[in-house]
Amino acid sequence: MAQTRILPPADNAYQYPLLIKQLLLSGPRYNPDQEIVYANRSKYTYSDLVERIHRLANALTDAGVQPGDTVAVMDWDTPRYLECFFAIPMIGAILHTVNVRLSPEQIVYTMNHAEDDVVLVHDDFLPILESVRDEIKTVKTYIQLTDDASAKDTSLDSTGEYEALLGKAATSFDFPDFDENSVATTFYTTGTTGNPKGVYFSHRQLVLHTLGMTGSLSANDEMPLLRSSSVYMPVTPMFHVHAWGVPYAATLMGIKQVYPGRYEPELLVDLLKTHNVTFSHCVPTIMQMMMATESIKTADLSNWHVLIGGSALTKGLCDAGAKLGIRMYTGYGMSETCPLLSTTHLKPEDLELPLEQQTSLRVKTGIAVPMVEIEIVDPSGNPVPHDGEAKGEVVARAPWLTQSYFKEKAKGEELWEGGWLHTGDVASMEPDNTLTIKDRIKDVIKTGGEWLSSLDLENLISQHPAVAGAAVVGVPDEKWGERPFALVTLKPGEDASLEDIQKHLQQFVDKGDINKWAIPEQMNFVDDIPKTSVGKINKKLIRDQLK
Amino acid sequence: MAQTRILPPADNAYQYPLLIKQLLLSGPRYNPDQEIVYANRSKYTYSDLVERIHRLANALTDAGVQPGDTVAVMDWDTPRYLECFFAIPMIGAILHTVNVRLSPEQIVYTMNHAEDDVVLVHDDFLPILESVRDEIKTVKTYIQLTDDASAKDTSLDSTGEYEALLGKAATSFDFPDFDENSVATTFYTTGTTGNPKGVYFSHRQLVLHTLGMTGSLSANDEMPLLRSSSVYMPVTPMFHVHAWGVPYAATLMGIKQVYPGRYEPELLVDLLKTHNVTFSHCVPTIMQMMMATESIKTADLSNWHVLIGGSALTKGLCDAGAKLGIRMYTGYGMSETCPLLSTTHLKPEDLELPLEQQTSLRVKTGIAVPMVEIEIVDPSGNPVPHDGEAKGEVVARAPWLTQSYFKEKAKGEELWEGGWLHTGDVASMEPDNTLTIKDRIKDVIKTGGEWLSSLDLENLISQHPAVAGAAVVGVPDEKWGERPFALVTLKPGEDASLEDIQKHLQQFVDKGDINKWAIPEQMNFVDDIPKTSVGKINKKLIRDQLK
């Protein structure tokens, strides 16, 4: 290591570890009366938020929580959850955001694996825990979350109801300083094989992710996504990568926040309209459900900016959004990356185009955000050319990537092979540094010695006017190794045949966008495409079903 | 310290120290062809910037620079200087930005104190160094900076001319990783007494300052000051607190940058017009000079946003700017604070007021930016009320404050007394968290047992239509302890008497803004008010002269 010069601070200078408590300094200072809304139920101010975080810290401490303990939360997307985002790590404990969409068996697996000490659980999820009660190993007590302050009877060992405990708790907590590398949060990422794996993020990492996100999203040239007049509503769950970390960034900036609770499409649209929401993040599936509601037809959405992630933003969805005035952007990242790696980056000249013509730019995976190193590499780890054609695995370095999987040393080392985090995504990179994800490494269809992107094919099939959605997987083929097989869902009242879709795809062959051999010979028209708990197409299941 | 949980990374995970090289990742990626302009001389792209930084690193290494060495720069505000901002710390050396406005004796003092190894010096400043040549103790060699590639003959030991050395250097340098607490930059702050004191900032601190600044300035509700369509031109020198750190933030965002070279008012206005500059930072003195030019009368300045610092933004200056369409903001900080502590923060409803009516909000010191802890305290270190009236010393904590003074342990401990950095500024804080600096502690006029702010009085005197500027100091008084004494400069062709100014001040007494005893009985009308090398009123000199 280079012999640089490091000077000691003055004897009594304040050492400044990066801690989540610092993310709570500026928002309430910028705007103490700014609102935080819980659906159509209740609202309070940033000043209230601060007091409630102090009360929660006291309530948790009263319930026995110590620094280093793990506190799990099972809740809908609520201001309560936001309070947990701050209070739990701020006392030095670890916030475990439980994926409530997992099976009871998977949930109890993650709780035992994370060694949860205390669980905050909404009454709606009590039956899940009660059903696996005897398998829960480390939990000492439960705190019940309710929307109407009347907690249900439960066979679990309940310390009491959240609001009642907060009401009794002292209003001030002296949040300590500690090592910035202390674990702040953990949650489990589910692949299609094996047990869920626990990723974790330190205080330092979450502070840096928040600062990096605030700068990169605020500097958006179309509209700064996070500024004092913004109104934020998450539409990806808070249990999943801290709702992409945006609640931290929104709180840092002191902007209005709307928490929807449950993801009911009519409710979400109603909240958009009532609060003039300007910024959300969303997965394509939920976006499609919102766009299919009656009420969206009468909404003015020209000021709604949506970062789309989870799975690829298709041209079809982006076009349909543009017709409603919605500005969509691609956001790219994953559970392991905290998650932000890249976003759509529109240049001033791009924005002069009509919104419909910007679609092809918005569906690209975008340009890596500040502080992120990104590369595409071949199987030996060597970079492939940035020519928009060559495909490689996306690898990354950044100050906010999970450093391993909890208690899974070997898998952590595999993730970090060669000192870069391996995303498992295959992408090309254009000379202007724009990344385009082509597929998951395991979903790429290897046909006739070439790599065929299942995502590209899904995207093109989805552009057929009768098609609602498509999933393409590789199936074994004696001659070609693999061939693409498509599952297609149609829009209500629409019809199309295999030949119609093939004819639709032929035009892209004619334009040189794809090769002739990319057109699938096999296609099933289905009512539903199997999805994972986080709304991604479950290709493992599809492949298994096709066997 | 709380027993939190710290998990080790995977064996081969990439440890991510925060280093200045990471600030250079995103700008060239967002916009490789974006321009960096040197006055009306030359321009190049971000891609060129990256290559030149690599070449400079090689040229410096060829000249013998090692990690841990100190490399001083004496230049005008140029893209060369920007290259030094990156290349010198990126090789692990320390950038010493020399204040070229100091006396030759002070300059040689700072060079010896910082133990400079190599000096990059513009030919315009050669005579300064030649005049003190025999007193320079540690410098091994000089690199000459010129604007026309023909270096002057010099008695100094010159390695060669900058452009020639870059031309010969290899185009790629492998910038190493090292401890993020390594010193990256140093410069000297001049008080009115004693020798200049060296402050210093680590890689970690500069990265965090940049990220904090990018978020807080981008989230400005009026216009994000740093976004891809912004055009940035510094109007406070790069040797002074890294031009407030904005060159790092602008480079991170990939925005167009215009470096003016010398601060000639007509040139600055010409550059504003030619490049449609949207964002600058400036001290009041230079702003007044620019506003006094002929050419500004024909400029469209409605898109120019200026952060004013160094000394207070007066209502008079802000009003005059508003008449030209210029949007001014107060920025607050100091050499010791890297510098950003607070800025004007306008709420959406404030912006609905006509620009002229926003002045009273813009002249306030503003609200502390994200990640900054700020307090106002009495002489015992206890917080005083945030009622807009009570005055206390501003103390701060943040991740980017100098940790001491170089080789001045005792002064460093005084700066950090009680674990907070003491700014030496006296301020009040309103219930809405808005800070208003009232004075320097040493400039407060103690009269009849009360604290009278010299800045308040200067501000009110400056609002007299005939007055160009004012300086107020305390002079000893047998009865009252001290009484205010005013130095006043008048606008060209204007006239005013002591009685006129007193009558003007009486109206503020009548309105209850100030007390009757605040009106000075003593006033000198002068041609010039003594200023320090960085353009602040030199009150020490005024007090000495009045003795």
Boltz contact constraints between the chains, C-beta under 6 A:
constraints:
  - contact:
      token1: [A, 1]
      token2: [B, 178]
      max_distance: 6.0
  - contact:
      token1: [A, 2]
      token2: [B, 67]
      max_distance: 6.0
  - contact:
      token1: [A, 2]
      token2: [B, 92]
      max_distance: 6.0
  - contact:
      token1: [A, 2]
      token2: [B, 176]
      max_distance: 6.0
  - contact:
      token1: [A, 2]
      token2: [B, 178]
      max_distance: 6.0
  - contact:
      token1: [A, 3]
      token2: [B, 67]
      max_distance: 6.0
  - contact:
      token1: [A, 3]
      token2: [B, 68]
      max_distance: 6.0
  - contact:
      token1: [A, 4]
      token2: [B, 67]
      max_distance: 6.0
  - contact:
      token1: [A, 4]
      token2: [B, 68]
      max_distance: 6.0
  - contact:
      token1: [A, 4]
      token2: [B, 92]
      max_distance: 6.0
  - contact:
      token1: [A, 4]
      token2: [B, 178]
      max_distance: 6.0
  - contact:
      token1: [A, 4]
      token2: [B, 182]
      max_distance: 6.0
  - contact:
      token1: [A, 5]
      token2: [B, 68]
      max_distance: 6.0
  - contact:
      token1: [A, 5]
      token2: [B, 183]
      max_distance: 6.0
  - contact:
      token1: [A, 6]
      token2: [B, 179]
      max_distance: 6.0
  - contact:
      token1: [A, 6]
      token2: [B, 181]
      max_distance: 6.0
  - contact:
      token1: [A, 6]
      token2: [B, 182]
      max_distance: 6.0
  - contact:
      token1: [A, 7]
      token2: [B, 183]
      max_distance: 6.0
  - contact:
      token1: [A, 9]
      token2: [B, 403]
      max_distance: 6.0
  - contact:
      token1: [A, 9]
      token2: [B, 404]
      max_distance: 6.0
  - contact:
      token1: [A, 10]
      token2: [B, 404]
      max_distance: 6.0
  - contact:
      token1: [A, 10]
      token2: [B, 412]
      max_distance: 6.0
  - contact:
      token1: [A, 10]
      token2: [B, 413]
      max_distance: 6.0
  - contact:
      token1: [A, 10]
      token2: [B, 416]
      max_distance: 6.0
  - contact:
      token1: [A, 11]
      token2: [B, 413]
      max_distance: 6.0
  - contact:
      token1: [A, 12]
      token2: [B, 416]
      max_distance: 6.0
  - contact:
      token1: [A, 12]
      token2: [B, 419]
      max_distance: 6.0
  - contact:
      token1: [A, 13]
      token2: [B, 403]
      max_distance: 6.0
  - contact:
      token1: [A, 13]
      token2: [B, 416]
      max_distance: 6.0
  - contact:
      token1: [A, 14]
      token2: [B, 397]
      max_distance: 6.0
  - contact:
      token1: [A, 14]
      token2: [B, 419]
      max_distance: 6.0
  - contact:
      token1: [A, 16]
      token2: [B, 399]
      max_distance: 6.0
  - contact:
      token1: [A, 22]
      token2: [B, 371]
      max_distance: 6.0
  - contact:
      token1: [A, 26]
      token2: [B, 370]
      max_distance: 6.0
  - contact:
      token1: [A, 29]
      token2: [B, 367]
      max_distance: 6.0
  - contact:
      token1: [A, 29]
      token2: [B, 433]
      max_distance: 6.0
  - contact:
      token1: [A, 30]
      token2: [B, 345]
      max_distance: 6.0
  - contact:
      token1: [A, 30]
      token2: [B, 367]
      max_distance: 6.0
  - contact:
      token1: [A, 67]
      token2: [B, 2]
      max_distance: 6.0
  - contact:
      token1: [A, 67]
      token2: [B, 3]
      max_distance: 6.0
  - contact:
      token1: [A, 67]
      token2: [B, 4]
      max_distance: 6.0
  - contact:
      token1: [A, 68]
      token2: [B, 3]
      max_distance: 6.0
  - contact:
      token1: [A, 68]
      token2: [B, 4]
      max_distance: 6.0
  - contact:
      token1: [A, 68]
      token2: [B, 5]
      max_distance: 6.0
  - contact:
      token1: [A, 92]
      token2: [B, 2]
      max_distance: 6.0
  - contact:
      token1: [A, 92]
      token2: [B, 4]
      max_distance: 6.0
  - contact:
      token1: [A, 176]
      token2: [B, 2]
      max_distance: 6.0
  - contact:
      token1: [A, 178]
      token2: [B, 1]
      max_distance: 6.0
  - contact:
      token1: [A, 178]
      token2: [B, 2]
      max_distance: 6.0
  - contact:
      token1: [A, 178]
      token2: [B, 4]
      max_distance: 6.0
  - contact:
      token1: [A, 179]
      token2: [B, 6]
      max_distance: 6.0
  - contact:
      token1: [A, 181]
      token2: [B, 6]
      max_distance: 6.0
  - contact:
      token1: [A, 182]
      token2: [B, 4]
      max_distance: 6.0
  - contact:
      token1: [A, 182]
      token2: [B, 6]
      max_distance: 6.0
  - contact:
      token1: [A, 183]
      token2: [B, 5]
      max_distance: 6.0
  - contact:
      token1: [A, 183]
      token2: [B, 7]
      max_distance: 6.0
  - contact:
      token1: [A, 211]
      token2: [B, 211]
      max_distance: 6.0
  - contact:
      token1: [A, 211]
      token2: [B, 215]
      max_distance: 6.0
  - contact:
      token1: [A, 214]
      token2: [B, 215]
      max_distance: 6.0
  - contact:
      token1: [A, 215]
      token2: [B, 211]
      max_distance: 6.0
  - contact:
      token1: [A, 215]
      token2: [B, 214]
      max_distance: 6.0
  - contact:
      token1: [A, 215]
      token2: [B, 215]
      max_distance: 6.0
  - contact:
      token1: [A, 215]
      token2: [B, 218]
      max_distance: 6.0
  - contact:
      token1: [A, 218]
      token2: [B, 215]
      max_distance: 6.0
  - contact:
      token1: [A, 218]
      token2: [B, 218]
      max_distance: 6.0
  - contact:
      token1: [A, 218]
      token2: [B, 219]
      max_distance: 6.0
  - contact:
      token1: [A, 218]
      token2: [B, 224]
      max_distance: 6.0
  - contact:
      token1: [A, 219]
      token2: [B, 218]
      max_distance: 6.0
  - contact:
      token1: [A, 219]
      token2: [B, 226]
      max_distance: 6.0
  - contact:
      token1: [A, 219]
      token2: [B, 227]
      max_distance: 6.0
  - contact:
      token1: [A, 219]
      token2: [B, 253]
      max_distance: 6.0
  - contact:
      token1: [A, 221]
      token2: [B, 227]
      max_distance: 6.0
  - contact:
      token1: [A, 221]
      token2: [B, 228]
      max_distance: 6.0
  - contact:
      token1: [A, 221]
      token2: [B, 229]
      max_distance: 6.0
  - contact:
      token1: [A, 224]
      token2: [B, 218]
      max_distance: 6.0
  - contact:
      token1: [A, 224]
      token2: [B, 224]
      max_distance: 6.0
  - contact:
      token1: [A, 226]
      token2: [B, 219]
      max_distance: 6.0
  - contact:
      token1: [A, 227]
      token2: [B, 219]
      max_distance: 6.0
  - contact:
      token1: [A, 227]
      token2: [B, 221]
      max_distance: 6.0
  - contact:
      token1: [A, 228]
      token2: [B, 221]
      max_distance: 6.0
  - contact:
      token1: [A, 229]
      token2: [B, 221]
      max_distance: 6.0
  - contact:
      token1: [A, 229]
      token2: [B, 348]
      max_distance: 6.0
  - contact:
      token1: [A, 252]
      token2: [B, 370]
      max_distance: 6.0
  - contact:
      token1: [A, 253]
      token2: [B, 219]
      max_distance: 6.0
  - contact:
      token1: [A, 345]
      token2: [B, 30]
      max_distance: 6.0
  - contact:
      token1: [A, 348]
      token2: [B, 229]
      max_distance: 6.0
  - contact:
      token1: [A, 367]
      token2: [B, 29]
      max_distance: 6.0
  - contact:
      token1: [A, 367]
      token2: [B, 30]
      max_distance: 6.0
  - contact:
      token1: [A, 370]
      token2: [B, 26]
      max_distance: 6.0
  - contact:
      token1: [A, 370]
      token2: [B, 252]
      max_distance: 6.0
  - contact:
      token1: [A, 371]
      token2: [B, 22]
      max_distance: 6.0
  - contact:
      token1: [A, 397]
      token2: [B, 14]
      max_distance: 6.0
  - contact:
      token1: [A, 399]
      token2: [B, 16]
      max_distance: 6.0
  - contact:
      token1: [A, 403]
      token2: [B, 9]
      max_distance: 6.0
  - contact:
      token1: [A, 403]
      token2: [B, 13]
      max_distance: 6.0
  - contact:
      token1: [A, 404]
      token2: [B, 9]
      max_distance: 6.0
  - contact:
      token1: [A, 404]
      token2: [B, 10]
      max_distance: 6.0
  - contact:
      token1: [A, 412]
      token2: [B, 10]
      max_distance: 6.0
  - contact:
      token1: [A, 413]
      token2: [B, 10]
      max_distance: 6.0
  - contact:
      token1: [A, 413]
      token2: [B, 11]
      max_distance: 6.0
  - contact:
      token1: [A, 416]
      token2: [B, 10]
      max_distance: 6.0
  - contact:
      token1: [A, 416]
      token2: [B, 12]
      max_distance: 6.0
  - contact:
      token1: [A, 416]
      token2: [B, 13]
      max_distance: 6.0
  - contact:
      token1: [A, 419]
      token2: [B, 12]
      max_distance: 6.0
  - contact:
      token1: [A, 419]
      token2: [B, 14]
      max_distance: 6.0
  - contact:
      token1: [A, 433]
      token2: [B, 29]
      max_distance: 6.0
